[in-house]
């Protein structure tokens, strides 16, 4: 799943570099921090007492709603944030751009968790903790907190619905997907497709209403035509395929 | 003449996480306790149930079984408590719960909500208050739990039967074929891909029109009924 808006320009140097000692399974936190700092330097990011808020805003998100949320957060905790926080936030952002799950989770645990809780940061990190760390029980309270703090965001609601689906609680998943569907914005095609697709599966599992399920999957495919699971499910719903590949 | 000596079978399966691999062993033990001991004789679980202790059932086990395994089996064969079945947190939950990361009372939002409601309520005296708590515990035992894939704690406690064992083996064989050579982005990714497959599979209707999840639930209910009969 892509985290960023597709309109967002790619930054120079945001590519993963090979870690030293690839045979070692030990995670070298200092090494990834150094790499992130190099990327920030290559992009000419300079943090100062009079610009850290603007730098954080410019780099962390292009989405208007998220920018407003981040601005509100920085204004609320101005006294406890600052240049160091902005640098740590942007390091986190670099890890997101190179899709380094271990670096994201480690950096959050070791550094970001020391600062006031930003619902926006927790939303992205909780997803990583659940989807890549495999720690659903740690991600869940984070997401529940985010849902309270961000009443208009579809993503944390989708993640909670998905978690209920994974737990085999289809009844519990449906209201989260419904809530997520209501909060979708025009620039959220990817997540929107996932919400509609997963909602169709859950609805079908619960009531067996094939017609509605087909309509939901079709709607998901309109948002994201390149969605193999949705295509496969559409075939299965039309009776020309199976839900599982055997 | 048929040789009825125990047979050692070795099977290797791929699992997305270490927890699920370890839990699969527990699931197998739960299945074995619900197998008819030999022919149509009662299962070890039924023997333990009817005698009120694990001892007689344990005596029926072949001596070759390792001590550690026997300890787990003895724990599973213990009489059930009269209050809440907290032991359910430590059962496998069968194939429907095999891959769910371990959780317990701390994560149990359902029980927490029930207790919070009970605490907020006022009662005429302490006796009534305690009776209400006991009723609540019984309700928890028999209510489908969202974190147990919709099984009740009692259905989790009773373990799976031969039909679920067949189905679980079928699923694990397919999983092994599909994923043992697959490259995953992370352990969490492996877990999610596995569980997505499981949730699709459990909704598959079988020849009789029932889905796999419905077959599993029906068999566990049947085992609970046989257990109640053995207790009577």
Interface residues (C-beta under 8 A of the other chain):
Chain A: X101 X102 X129 X130 X131 X132 X133 X134 X135 X136 X137 X140 X164 X165 X166 X167 X168 X169 X170 X171 X172 X205 X242 X243 X244 X245 X246
Chain B: X16 X17 X96 X97 X100 X101 X103 X107 X146 X147 X148 X149 X150 X174 X178 X185 X186 X187 X188 X189 X190 X191 X192 X195 X196 X197 X199 X200 X201 X202 X203 X204 X213
